[in-house]
Amino acid sequence: MRTVLISGGGIAGPVLAHRLRHHGFRPTVVERAPGPRAGGQAVDIRGVALDVVDRMGLLERASRVRTRMRGMSILGPDGSEVDRSTEATFSSGRLDGEDIEVLREDLVRMVHEHTRADVEYLFGDSITGLDEDESGVRARFTHAAPRTFDLVVGADGLHSTVRRLAFGPEERFVHHLGSYLSVFGTDNFLALEDWQMWLRDGAGLRPGDAAVGSTPAFIQSDYGKPGNFEVVVRTADGRLGHWWRINGAPWTWNDGGRFASGIAHYGPALVQTRARHLDLVAALTDGRMQLWWRDDPNGFAWRAGEIFGSGTAAVSAPCLIEGQYGAADEDTAGNYELCVAVAGGRVEHWWRGNAGGSSWRRSAVFGHDVAAVTGMLQGSFGFNLEVIVLRTDRRLQHYWRDGAGWHEGSVIGPV
Ligand SMILES: Cc1cc2nc3c(=O)[nH]c(=O)nc-3n(C[C@H](O)[C@H](O)[C@H](O)COP(=O)(O)OP(=O)(O)OC[C@H]3O[C@@H](n4cnc5c(N)ncnc54)[C@H](O)[C@@H]3O)c2cc1C
């Protein structure tokens, strides 16, 4: 296989052409516009994309033209500023990070200039038909004569022509989410250059969201000064809802979004990590547990993490803390310690080493007649783990772990 036809001369098309050329292929890029297409907003070069740009030899050039955002404001429904950050913006992520945000048209121009000597470009043209046989793919064009290629790649954006020709009408693949975005240039008459403003309409809790019997997790994070309150609760539809409050006027609670599904139990299991993410663990309807984390540099989005469990179903909300074990000093992450009630009235203790990035391990099964684990901490008393459980007879009981293992403590009294 030698020849590759790439439809679309935006970002993905020329970048792929560069890498294919590097590996000995002969790529051709067909672009509908008469030249490199200007416009669009920005593209964030993050994670593996940084390696790709580096391997293309464009890292320094991209760094030179990167955007220089100063921060962002969040406005309430009446237009007043309810929060501001000079550390991160929703679209650019952390401003002191290694990620590079470049205006789309700068990146398009850059990758085109970098590839045009080695890559064939057909501007002002488009594929109109694709026929595949043993010799390759015969492509027909609006203007150019038909040609046969070994491979055809669609990099022609959201409304891809190649996808339509190969797989059918785009209605089967593109689902409109009801959002509209408009990008335009204007005079800087409000002195807002390199500053983002986000308008939140109608902040606050939606009625009927929280599941009955679900205890919200509640912590103070270090976002803002003084730090924001963060609340996560299981919702009636088996999902998780996040709300946060800036601890200053006008004291409104902001909707941090709905995420996850199939959540059976969730409670006191929310931690802010050293990297300032939020981590939580919830019990799923299939009896296993799952970690969810909020990816702050990438738009403050909640993302699914690892699923774990012993095979015995979790029957209550896990309790999660970051303890001191595993931490080299007070600036490094300690292990996660988690206790959860499982079928059979017992408690499982799990831990995860955060320093070395190890996976979840179950270290012990203890207790009897336990309906739910309701609270957990690591005390200053010998750095023992201390747990309070709710028993099936509705009384509370104390368990603790020291160097010799888990011990059954006193029954505390009626609830
Ligand atoms: C309003 C807006 C804001 C955004 N903001 C950000 C941001 O802040 N950060 C970020 O990382 N990303 C952002 N994005 C997303 C980013 O622009 C896209 O992820 C990126 O442009 C995708 O690159 P691409 O090469 O896949 O497609 P595109 O950039 O869309 O390029 C596709 C190319 O294919 C061409 N084409 C289309 N049809 C044909 C055809 N039939 N024949 C030949 N050529 C064709 C088009 O002319 C175009 O040149 C934003 C997008 C929008 C719309």
PDBQT file of the ligand as one rigid body, heavy atoms in Angstrom, charges set to zero:
ROOT
HETATM    1  C1  LIG A 501     -16.891  27.303  17.512  1.00  0.00    +0.000 C 
HETATM    2  C2  LIG A 501     -15.818  26.278  17.751  1.00  0.00    +0.000 A 
HETATM    3  C3  LIG A 501     -14.911  26.492  18.771  1.00  0.00    +0.000 A 
HETATM    4  C4  LIG A 501     -13.917  25.550  18.993  1.00  0.00    +0.000 A 
HETATM    5  N1  LIG A 501     -13.026  25.777  20.003  1.00  0.00    +0.000 NA
HETATM    6  C5  LIG A 501     -12.048  24.876  20.235  1.00  0.00    +0.000 A 
HETATM    7  C6  LIG A 501     -11.092  25.098  21.271  1.00  0.00    +0.000 A 
HETATM    8  O1  LIG A 501     -11.123  26.104  21.993  1.00  0.00    +0.000 OA
HETATM    9  N2  LIG A 501     -10.129  24.145  21.467  1.00  0.00    +0.000 N 
HETATM   10  C7  LIG A 501     -10.069  23.004  20.669  1.00  0.00    +0.000 A 
HETATM   11  O2  LIG A 501      -9.175  22.175  20.871  1.00  0.00    +0.000 OA
HETATM   12  N3  LIG A 501     -10.951  22.790  19.694  1.00  0.00    +0.000 NA
HETATM   13  C8  LIG A 501     -11.925  23.688  19.448  1.00  0.00    +0.000 A 
HETATM   14  N4  LIG A 501     -12.837  23.448  18.457  1.00  0.00    +0.000 N 
HETATM   15  C9  LIG A 501     -12.733  22.185  17.702  1.00  0.00    +0.000 C 
HETATM   16  C10 LIG A 501     -11.682  22.248  16.581  1.00  0.00    +0.000 C 
HETATM   17  O3  LIG A 501     -11.935  23.355  15.746  1.00  0.00    +0.000 OA
HETATM   18  C11 LIG A 501     -11.781  20.944  15.797  1.00  0.00    +0.000 C 
HETATM   19  O4  LIG A 501     -11.581  19.839  16.675  1.00  0.00    +0.000 OA
HETATM   20  C12 LIG A 501     -10.741  20.853  14.688  1.00  0.00    +0.000 C 
HETATM   21  O5  LIG A 501     -10.863  21.916  13.805  1.00  0.00    +0.000 OA
HETATM   22  C13 LIG A 501     -10.938  19.533  13.962  1.00  0.00    +0.000 C 
HETATM   23  O6  LIG A 501      -9.970  19.420  12.948  1.00  0.00    +0.000 OA
HETATM   24  P1  LIG A 501     -10.261  18.550  11.675  1.00  0.00    +0.000 P 
HETATM   25  O7  LIG A 501      -9.057  18.629  10.791  1.00  0.00    +0.000 OA
HETATM   26  O8  LIG A 501     -10.749  17.206  12.076  1.00  0.00    +0.000 OA
HETATM   27  O9  LIG A 501     -11.524  19.231  10.951  1.00  0.00    +0.000 OA
HETATM   28  P2  LIG A 501     -11.711  20.712  10.405  1.00  0.00    +0.000 P 
HETATM   29  O10 LIG A 501     -10.814  21.672  11.083  1.00  0.00    +0.000 OA
HETATM   30  O11 LIG A 501     -13.175  20.953  10.439  1.00  0.00    +0.000 OA
HETATM   31  O12 LIG A 501     -11.239  20.582   8.910  1.00  0.00    +0.000 OA
HETATM   32  C14 LIG A 501     -11.995  19.866   7.955  1.00  0.00    +0.000 C 
HETATM   33  C15 LIG A 501     -11.576  20.336   6.581  1.00  0.00    +0.000 C 
HETATM   34  O13 LIG A 501     -12.249  19.526   5.621  1.00  0.00    +0.000 OA
HETATM   35  C16 LIG A 501     -12.710  20.342   4.572  1.00  0.00    +0.000 C 
HETATM   36  N5  LIG A 501     -13.819  19.675   3.918  1.00  0.00    +0.000 N 
HETATM   37  C17 LIG A 501     -15.082  19.504   4.356  1.00  0.00    +0.000 A 
HETATM   38  N6  LIG A 501     -15.794  18.801   3.486  1.00  0.00    +0.000 NA
HETATM   39  C18 LIG A 501     -14.965  18.520   2.445  1.00  0.00    +0.000 A 
HETATM   40  C19 LIG A 501     -15.120  17.816   1.240  1.00  0.00    +0.000 A 
HETATM   41  N7  LIG A 501     -16.284  17.267   0.889  1.00  0.00    +0.000 N 
HETATM   42  N8  LIG A 501     -14.068  17.729   0.394  1.00  0.00    +0.000 NA
HETATM   43  C20 LIG A 501     -12.875  18.303   0.718  1.00  0.00    +0.000 A 
HETATM   44  N9  LIG A 501     -12.661  18.990   1.860  1.00  0.00    +0.000 NA
HETATM   45  C21 LIG A 501     -13.709  19.082   2.715  1.00  0.00    +0.000 A 
HETATM   46  C22 LIG A 501     -13.083  21.657   5.252  1.00  0.00    +0.000 C 
HETATM   47  O14 LIG A 501     -13.095  22.732   4.320  1.00  0.00    +0.000 OA
HETATM   48  C23 LIG A 501     -11.971  21.798   6.274  1.00  0.00    +0.000 C 
HETATM   49  O15 LIG A 501     -10.864  22.471   5.771  1.00  0.00    +0.000 OA
HETATM   50  C24 LIG A 501     -13.830  24.371  18.197  1.00  0.00    +0.000 A 
HETATM   51  C25 LIG A 501     -14.757  24.161  17.168  1.00  0.00    +0.000 A 
HETATM   52  C26 LIG A 501     -15.732  25.114  16.941  1.00  0.00    +0.000 A 
HETATM   53  C27 LIG A 501     -16.723  24.858  15.833  1.00  0.00    +0.000 C 
ENDROOT
TORSDOF 0
